Structures are given as C-alpha cells and as structure tokens.
C-alpha cells in the first residue's frame, strides 16, 4: 500500500504558514495600509498564483489547501475569455467560496464615429509622425481598433456580462472587497490623446465615462441580486457622471445596500472625456446639485463607515464646498478620514474633524489648498486642541490656493510657447514614454495593460512613500518618500506666512499635532 509523502502528513496550520510566505497578508482584510501610492500593475505581482495552481495538481489535500490562496483575489477583464472563466468559477461553489477580493479591470469603451475605420486609416489630413502611424495602423489585419470594438460589443450583447456578474456575486459568499480600475493599452492611450487634440473628432473613439457608467450599473445590479457580504469598495478613477446615469429607482436600492460598507476609498475623475487635463472643468459645472443630492443620501445610508477617503483628480483640485458632499454628516464609527485634491477654507477642514473628535485615529489631507487669508497653522492648532484621540496625521502636498494658481499659470505659460513642429515631436515622445507595448497587440492580451492601483498585492508591498498612512496606529503615517529629509533643522524657519507650505513645515505640524514622531514613537517637543 502506498504510504503518503511526509509533507502530506503535516498539520494544516504548518502548511498555511508555508503558503503564507508566497501570499503575505492573506488573512488581513482590509489591509492596514490602504493609501500607498498607486503604481502600474505588473505581472510579477501575481506570480505566486501559478505555484498555487501547480500545487493543486499534486493531490486532493494539496488542492484543498492551495484553493484559498489561488482564488482569494479574482481579476475580471472585459473580454469573452475572462467572463467565461468567471462563469465557470461561479458554477463551482467549493472554489467560489474562497473569493474575498474582486477586481474589475474595465477598459475604455469604444464607440463608432460618423466616419468608418478605413476612412480614418486613409485620412492623411491627420498629421501623424511615422512611428505613431505604425503603432495605430499596423500592416497586418485584424486591425486593433475595430477588433476591440467588436469584442466589447460581443461581451455586452444580450447582457452577457450582466448575467455572469450576477452569478458571480451570488456564488462569492465570502466576498469582502470590490475594486474598480480603469485599464488602457498603449494603442488606447495614443487614440485618446489624438482625439483630444482634434476638434470635432468623427472617427472611432474610446471613452471612460460610458465605460465607468456601464461598470457601475452592472456591478450594482449584480450586488443587489447576489447580496455578497461586501464591506469595502475602492476605485482610483470613478466618474461622477456614472452615478448620475444610474436610474433613481436603482439608486435607492443601491444606497440601501451601502449600509454594510465599512471602507470606502474613491478618487473621482470629473473630467469630460474630451477635456483631457483641462483645469477649467474643476468647478464641476452642470452637475453639482445632482451629485450633492446623491452624496446626501449616501451619507445617510453609510452608517457603518470606519474608513473614508474621498478625493478628486490628482493635480486638479475642485472648488466645491466640503459640506455639498458631506452634508454635516457624523459617522459614529469613523476611525480614518481622508480628503484630497480640494480647495477649502480652514474652517471646513476643522469642522469635519471636530465632528468626529471622539472617534478619529488618523487624518490624511492630500493636495488640499486653503483659501487666501486662511492659515494651515490654525488647522494644526485646532487639531492639536480638539483631536485628543489622533494617533497620526498626514499632510501630503498641502498648500494655498494662490500657490496652486501660480503653478498652473507657470505651466500654461510655458506649454503654450511650442510650435506646431514641436507639437508633433511631443506627441511622438508621449507615445513612447507611456508603458510600451508591441505594435501588434490583441485586445485580450494582458501583458501591455497600464492599470493604476494595486490589484493583487497588499499596499504595503507597494513600498513606503509620503503618500502612505496606517490604520493600525499609523506606523507609516508621515513617512517621507525617497529622498525626503526625516528631521527638521533646528534653526529652520517654520513660520506660516500663508504663501506656501514646505516639506519641513508639513513634517513639523504632523508631529506637533500628535506630540510624537510616529515613525520612532519618540515624543516631539519642538514648539509650534
């Protein structure tokens, strides 16, 4: 009779300790460090999955031991192959029960223009450098753009994507986290930039707003149907217009399901599809009131939030009253509060913090610019006075509104001085500088995608930067990025003149507010 291998006789706990070395943090959801700086997704992040897959082939026991690791994080791409895999997984409850994190990798949706693709390819009036023309119109068929359009239409035909998502949400009985990411390949980026640079673009196009709207609507319907125990949602590129596109009836149903959320980390990209990097659109013109009403209802429903981080497009702070979004809501369980890419008054920052002075352990403000006449020094004094339970504070790239306006004016002044010849060169440089891909890419290929946000690894694995904060005592809060000075010089001028905020001032205020250096635990005694 065959004797089992010694490895197979080891206790399950020992096996888990071994497998944890390949997949650190498996049992720590949500992660303790949710705000590490996003970086492009790379395939080596999920190399461990191939080992778990091979381990499942060894024996029945090894298969059962490796399954929780292999199926913990599931990524869905918007193509028939990926939806087919998801459907097969949903039909196997013994495997589906292990899924705890679902990542939806949504591409920009392609739409047809008034002119067909062949007209686009033959139109020499569109001045393209030879390298870009080679990238966009490779010599051999099938051509990328019409192929992607057809594949996306096939996924949505007969609501197949909705059907599979409903099955998945019903079968994922242990699902905790949902993440919605935007994904583009090199050719998508080239086309988007080209279409944005030409008035009255009438050819095939790729757009994020309809893509995000479709993803949000299908996900909500699937969640309402399957009722998975999701308590965390994050997205670094959520379009506010996608929320407005949801019908009022579905909004009410969705809002009711938000009660179970404890973790929300969302970056709103409010730019129209054809206004790439247009700072004039940061007023959210035309849809402030509908979005404000949606947030009012959202704030009323999310009674169990413990972590909330809400920001707008990095580098494009919005001029929007804080309470148009938060509506003076008090979350009785809130421990971590983050606000980003916003132009605010000091009293607004102080007000939302004081409303939660009995519960907040950490505050993170990134790219927040105070109105002229206000002082960050006053914010620091208020937090030190009223927020006695704070373990850490993180000020990332804070400043003043006038300072931001000066920077934008400087960039616009020097960017408008290029000649037409320079523009052609810069377009070619832009195409080459973005994450490169093969000139013959099939839309189902994954290796050339640029995905912002950490997909399958913990954010701690993404490295420590000044953009990090910790939920558990703030071990990483206030940690500087590479090259940042850790300590302030004793004779350095830290006075707040209301003009700009230096790195030394930020570090000083972070430590003075909580009375310690959160990195070392040592008391901080330098006076304000």
C-alpha positions in Angstrom: 0.0 0.0 0.0 1.3 3.4 -1.0 2.4 5.5 2.0 1.7 9.2 1.9 4.5 11.6 1.5 5.7 13.2 4.7 4.6 16.6 3.5 1.0 15.4 3.3 1.0 14.4 6.9 1.9 17.9 8.2 -0.8 19.7 10.1 -2.9 22.2 8.2 -1.6 25.1 10.3 2.0 24.3 9.2 1.0 24.2 5.6 -0.7 27.6 5.9 2.4 29.1 7.5 4.4 27.9 4.5 1.9 29.1 1.9 1.6 32.5 3.7 5.2 33.2 2.6 4.0 33.2 -1.0 0.9 35.3 -0.3 1.7 37.5 2.7 -1.3 39.2 4.3 -3.9 36.7 3.1 -5.8 36.8 6.3 -5.6 40.6 6.8 -8.5 42.1 5.0 -8.9 45.0 4.7 -5.2 45.9 4.6 -3.7 48.1 7.3 -2.2 50.4 4.7 -4.8 51.3 2.1 -3.3 54.5 0.8 0.2 53.6 -0.5 1.0 55.5 -3.7 -0.6 53.6 -6.7 1.8 52.2 -9.2 1.3 50.4 -12.6 0.3 46.8 -12.2 3.0 44.3 -13.3 2.5 40.6 -13.9 5.1 39.6 -11.4 2.8 40.7 -8.6 0.7 37.5 -9.2 3.5 35.1 -9.9 2.5 33.1 -6.8 -0.7 32.1 -8.4 1.0 29.8 -10.9 2.6 28.0 -8.0 -0.7 27.6 -6.2 -2.2 26.3 -9.4 0.5 23.7 -9.8 0.2 22.7 -6.1 -3.5 21.9 -6.6 -2.4 19.2 -9.2 -0.3 17.2 -6.6 -3.1 15.7 -4.5 -6.6 16.2 -3.2 -5.3 17.6 0.1 -2.9 20.0 -1.6 -5.7 21.1 -3.9 -7.8 22.0 -0.9 -5.0 23.8 0.9 -4.0 25.9 -2.1 -7.5 26.8 -3.2 -8.0 29.7 -0.7 -4.7 31.3 -1.9 -5.4 30.8 -5.6 -8.9 32.1 -5.6 -8.6 34.8 -2.9 -8.3 37.6 -5.5 -10.1 37.4 -8.8 -9.5 39.8 -11.6 -12.1 40.2 -14.4 -11.2 41.7 -17.8 -13.7 42.9 -20.3 -13.4 40.1 -22.8 -15.3 36.9 -23.5 -12.4 34.7 -22.4 -12.3 36.3 -18.9 -16.0 36.3 -18.5 -16.1 32.6 -19.5 -13.6 31.8 -16.7 -15.6 33.8 -14.2 -18.7 31.9 -15.2 -17.0 28.5 -14.7 -15.7 29.6 -11.3 -19.2 30.7 -10.3 -20.5 27.2 -11.1 -18.2 25.7 -8.5 -19.3 26.7 -5.0 -16.4 24.9 -3.3 -14.0 27.3 -5.1 -16.1 30.4 -5.3 -16.5 30.5 -1.5 -12.8 31.4 -1.3 -13.1 34.7 -3.2 -12.6 37.7 -0.9 -11.5 40.3 -3.4 -13.0 41.1 -6.8 -11.1 43.4 -9.1 -13.0 44.6 -12.2 -10.5 45.7 -14.9 -12.6 48.0 -17.0 -11.2 49.3 -20.3 -12.3 52.5 -22.1 -15.3 51.6 -24.2 -15.0 52.0 -27.9 -17.7 53.9 -29.8 -18.1 54.3 -33.6 -17.8 57.7 -35.2 -19.6 59.1 -38.2 -16.6 58.0 -40.4 -15.7 54.4 -40.6 -12.3 52.9 -39.7 -11.0 52.6 -43.2 -11.6 56.3 -43.8 -9.8 57.0 -40.5 -6.8 54.9 -41.6 -6.6 56.5 -45.0 -7.1 60.1 -43.9 -3.7 61.8 -44.5 -5.0 65.1 -43.3 -4.4 63.7 -39.7 -0.8 64.6 -39.3 0.8 61.7 -37.5 4.5 61.0 -37.0 5.5 57.8 -38.8 6.1 56.0 -35.5 2.6 56.7 -34.3 1.1 55.8 -37.7 2.9 52.5 -37.5 1.6 51.9 -33.9 -2.0 52.7 -34.8 -2.2 51.1 -38.2 0.0 48.0 -38.3 0.4 46.4 -41.7 -1.4 43.1 -41.0 -5.0 42.5 -40.1 -7.0 42.2 -38.0 -6.6 45.8 -37.0 -6.7 46.6 -33.3 -9.4 49.3 -33.0 -12.2 47.6 -34.9 -11.3 44.3 -33.2 -11.6 45.8 -29.8 -14.9 47.5 -30.7 -16.4 44.1 -31.9 -15.2 42.2 -28.8 -16.6 44.8 -26.4 -20.0 44.6 -28.3 -19.9 40.8 -28.1 -19.4 41.0 -24.3 -22.4 43.3 -23.9 -24.6 41.5 -26.5 -27.6 40.0 -24.7 -26.4 41.4 -21.4 -23.9 38.5 -21.1 -21.6 40.5 -18.8 -24.6 41.2 -16.5 -25.6 37.6 -16.5 -22.1 36.4 -15.4 -21.7 39.1 -12.8 -25.0 38.2 -11.2 -23.9 34.5 -11.0 -20.5 35.6 -9.5 -21.9 37.8 -6.8 -24.4 35.1 -5.9 -21.6 32.5 -5.5 -19.0 34.7 -3.8 -20.3 34.1 -0.3 -17.2 35.4 1.4 -16.6 38.4 -0.8 -15.3 41.4 1.2 -13.7 43.8 -1.3 -14.6 45.2 -4.7 -12.2 47.3 -6.7 -13.0 49.0 -10.0 -10.0 50.0 -12.1 -9.6 51.6 -15.5 -7.2 49.9 -17.9 -5.7 51.0 -21.2 -3.2 49.5 -23.6 -0.7 51.6 -25.5 -3.0 52.0 -28.5 -5.9 53.2 -26.4 -3.7 56.0 -25.0 -2.5 57.0 -28.4 -6.0 57.2 -29.8 -7.4 59.1 -26.8 -4.6 61.7 -26.9 -5.1 62.1 -30.7 -8.8 62.5 -30.4 -8.4 65.0 -27.6 -6.1 67.2 -29.8 -8.5 67.5 -32.7 -11.8 69.4 -32.8 -14.9 67.6 -34.0 -13.3 64.2 -33.9 -15.5 61.9 -36.1 -13.8 58.6 -36.1 -13.7 55.6 -33.8 -13.1 56.7 -30.2 -12.5 55.3 -26.7 -14.2 56.9 -23.7 -14.1 56.4 -19.9 -17.5 57.9 -18.9 -19.7 55.4 -20.7 -17.3 52.6 -19.6 -17.5 53.6 -16.0 -21.2 54.0 -16.1 -21.7 50.6 -17.6 -19.3 49.0 -15.0 -21.1 50.7 -12.1 -24.5 49.9 -13.2 -23.8 46.2 -13.9 -21.9 45.8 -10.6 -24.7 47.4 -8.6 -27.3 45.2 -10.3 -25.2 42.1 -9.6 -24.6 43.1 -5.9 -28.3 43.7 -5.4 -29.1 40.3 -6.8 -26.3 38.2 -5.2 -26.1 40.1 -1.9 -22.5 39.3 -1.1 -21.1 40.5 2.3 -19.0 43.3 0.7 -17.7 45.8 3.2 -15.0 47.6 1.2 -15.1 49.4 -2.2 -12.4 51.3 -3.9 -11.8 52.9 -7.2 -9.0 55.4 -8.3 -10.9 56.6 -11.4 -14.6 56.8 -10.7 -16.6 59.1 -12.9 -19.2 61.2 -11.1 -21.2 61.2 -14.3 -21.6 57.4 -13.9 -23.5 58.0 -10.7 -25.9 60.4 -12.4 -26.5 57.9 -15.1 -28.0 55.4 -12.7 -31.8 55.5 -12.6 -33.4 56.9 -9.4 -35.0 53.5 -8.6 -31.7 51.7 -8.7 -30.1 54.5 -6.7 -32.4 53.9 -3.9 -31.8 50.2 -3.9 -28.1 50.6 -4.1 -28.0 53.2 -1.3 -29.8 50.7 0.9 -27.1 48.1 0.3 -24.3 50.6 1.2 -25.2 50.2 4.9 -22.8 47.3 5.2 -19.8 49.3 3.9 -17.1 50.0 6.4 -14.3 51.0 4.0 -14.6 53.5 1.1 -11.7 54.7 -0.9 -12.7 56.6 -4.1 -11.0 59.1 -6.4 -13.5 60.9 -8.6 -12.3 61.8 -12.1 -14.8 64.5 -13.0 -13.2 65.5 -16.4 -15.3 65.1 -19.5 -13.9 62.5 -22.0 -12.8 65.2 -24.4 -11.3 67.6 -21.9 -8.0 65.9 -21.0 -6.1 67.8 -18.3 -8.4 70.8 -18.7 -8.1 72.7 -15.4 -11.2 74.8 -16.4 -13.5 71.9 -15.6 -12.6 71.6 -11.9 -15.7 73.6 -11.0 -17.9 70.5 -11.7 -20.2 72.8 -13.6 -23.6 71.4 -14.6 -23.9 68.6 -12.2 -23.1 69.9 -8.7 -26.7 69.7 -7.4 -27.5 66.1 -8.6 -24.2 64.8 -7.2 -24.7 66.7 -4.0 -28.1 65.1 -3.5 -26.7 61.6 -4.2 -24.0 62.2 -1.6 -26.6 63.4 0.9 -28.4 60.2 0.6 -25.2 58.2 0.6 -24.0 59.8 3.8 -27.3 59.0 5.5 -27.0 55.3 4.5 -23.4 54.5 5.2 -23.8 54.4 9.0 -21.0 51.7 9.5 -18.1 53.5 7.8 -14.8 53.3 9.7 -12.5 54.4 6.9 -13.4 57.1 4.4 -11.1 58.6 1.8 -12.6 60.8 -0.9 -10.6 62.8 -3.4 -10.8 64.2 -6.9 -8.4 64.1 -9.8 -4.8 64.5 -8.5 -3.4 67.8 -9.7 -6.9 69.2 -10.5 -8.3 70.3 -7.1 -12.0 71.1 -7.2 -13.6 74.3 -5.9 -16.5 72.7 -4.1 -17.8 73.4 -0.6 -17.0 70.4 1.6 -20.5 70.2 3.0 -22.0 70.0 -0.5 -20.6 66.5 -0.4 -20.6 65.5 3.3 -23.7 67.4 4.4 -22.6 67.8 8.1 -22.8 64.0 8.5 -21.4 62.4 11.6 -20.2 58.8 11.3 -20.2 57.3 14.8 -17.7 54.6 13.9 -15.3 56.6 11.7 -11.7 56.0 12.5 -9.8 57.2 9.4 -10.7 60.2 7.4 -9.0 61.3 4.1 -9.7 64.2 1.8 -7.8 65.0 -1.3 -7.5 67.4 -4.3 -9.7 70.1 -2.9 -9.7 73.9 -2.4 -11.2 74.6 1.0 -11.4 77.0 3.8 -9.7 76.3 7.1 -13.0 76.2 9.0 -14.3 73.4 6.7 -11.3 71.2 7.5 -11.6 71.9 11.2 -15.3 71.4 11.2 -15.4 67.9 9.7 -12.6 66.9 12.0 -14.3 68.2 15.2 -17.5 66.4 14.3 -15.5 63.2 14.7 -13.2 64.1 17.6 -14.5 61.3 19.7 -13.6 58.5 17.2 -10.9 59.6 14.7 -7.5 57.9 15.0 -6.0 59.2 11.8 -6.5 62.1 9.3 -5.0 62.4 5.9 -5.1 65.5 3.8 -3.5 65.3 0.3 -3.4 68.2 -2.2 -5.7 70.3 -0.1 -5.3 74.0 -0.8 -6.5 76.6 1.7 -8.3 79.8 0.6 -6.3 83.0 0.7 -6.3 84.5 4.1 -6.5 81.2 5.9 -3.6 79.5 7.6 -2.5 75.9 8.0 -1.1 76.9 11.3 -4.7 77.5 12.6 -5.7 74.0 11.3 -2.8 72.5 13.2 -3.7 74.3 16.4 -7.3 73.2 16.1 -6.4 69.5 15.6 -4.0 69.6 18.5 -6.6 71.2 20.7 -9.7 69.1 19.9 -8.5 65.8 18.4 -7.1 64.1 21.5 -7.5 60.6 20.1 -5.4 61.1 17.0 -2.6 58.6 16.6 -1.3 60.2 13.3 -1.8 63.0 10.8 -0.6 63.0 7.2 -0.3 66.2 5.2 0.6 65.4 1.6 1.3 68.2 -0.9 -0.8 70.7 1.0 -0.6 74.4 0.2 -2.5 77.5 -0.6 -4.9 78.4 -3.4 -2.9 81.3 -4.7 0.2 79.0 -4.7 -1.6 76.4 -6.9 -2.9 79.2 -9.2 0.7 80.4 -9.7 1.9 76.9 -10.5 -0.9 76.4 -13.1 -0.2 79.8 -14.7 3.5 78.9 -15.0 2.8 75.5 -16.6 0.3 77.0 -19.0 2.6 79.9 -20.0 5.5 77.6 -21.0 3.3 74.9 -22.5 1.7 77.4 -24.9 5.0 78.5 -26.4 5.6 75.4 -28.5 5.4 75.5 -32.3 3.4 73.1 -34.5 6.6 71.2 -35.2 7.3 70.9 -31.5 3.7 69.5 -31.0 4.3 66.7 -33.5 7.5 65.8 -31.7 5.9 65.9 -28.3 3.1 63.6 -29.5 5.6 61.1 -30.6 7.5 61.4 -27.3 4.3 61.0 -25.3 3.5 57.8 -27.1 7.0 56.4 -26.5 7.1 57.4 -22.9 3.9 55.6 -21.8 4.3 52.0 -20.8 5.3 50.4 -24.1 3.6 47.6 -25.9 4.1 45.5 -29.0 2.9 47.1 -32.3 0.7 44.0 -32.8 -1.5 43.7 -29.7 -4.6 41.6 -29.5 -7.2 43.1 -27.1 -7.3 40.0 -25.0 -3.6 40.2 -24.2 -2.9 41.3 -20.6 0.8 42.0 -20.6 0.7 45.5 -22.0 -2.0 47.0 -19.9 -1.4 50.0 -17.7 -3.5 49.6 -14.6 -3.4 52.2 -11.8 -4.0 50.9 -8.3 -2.5 47.8 -6.6 -4.5 44.8 -7.8 -3.4 41.5 -6.2 -0.8 42.6 -3.6 -1.1 44.4 -0.3 -0.4 48.1 -0.5 2.4 47.6 2.0 4.2 45.7 -0.7 4.0 48.7 -3.0 6.6 50.4 -1.0 6.5 53.2 1.6 6.2 56.8 0.4 4.9 60.1 1.8 1.5 59.0 0.4 1.0 56.3 3.0 -1.0 56.2 6.2 -1.8 53.4 8.6 -5.0 52.2 10.0 -3.3 50.4 12.9 -1.6 53.1 14.9 -0.1 55.0 12.0 3.2 53.2 11.7 3.7 54.6 8.3 1.9 57.9 8.6 4.1 60.8 7.9 6.9 58.6 6.5 8.6 60.6 3.8 9.2 59.4 0.3 12.6 58.5 -1.1 15.0 61.4 -0.8 12.9 63.3 1.8 14.6 64.6 4.8 13.4 62.9 8.0 14.2 65.7 10.6 13.8 69.4 10.5 16.8 71.6 11.0 16.8 73.2 14.5 17.2 76.7 13.1 14.9 76.2 10.1 12.1 78.8 9.7 8.8 77.0 10.2 6.6 80.1 10.5 3.4 80.0 8.3 3.2 83.1 6.1 0.2 81.9 4.1 2.2 81.7 0.8 3.5 78.2 0.5 4.0 75.1 2.7 7.4 73.4 2.8 8.1 69.8 3.5 9.7 70.8 6.8 6.5 72.6 7.8 4.4 69.6 6.9 6.5 67.2 9.0 6.6 69.7 11.9 2.9 70.1 12.0 2.2 66.4 11.7 4.3 65.6 14.7 3.4 68.6 16.8 -0.3 67.8 16.5 0.0 64.3 17.9 3.1 65.1 20.1 5.3 62.4 18.7 7.3 61.2 15.7 5.0 58.3 14.6 7.9 56.6 12.9 10.0 56.2 16.0 7.4 56.7 18.8 9.7 59.4 20.3 8.0 62.5 21.9 8.1 65.6 19.8 8.7 68.7 21.8 9.6 71.4 19.3 7.1 74.3 19.9 4.7 75.4 17.1 
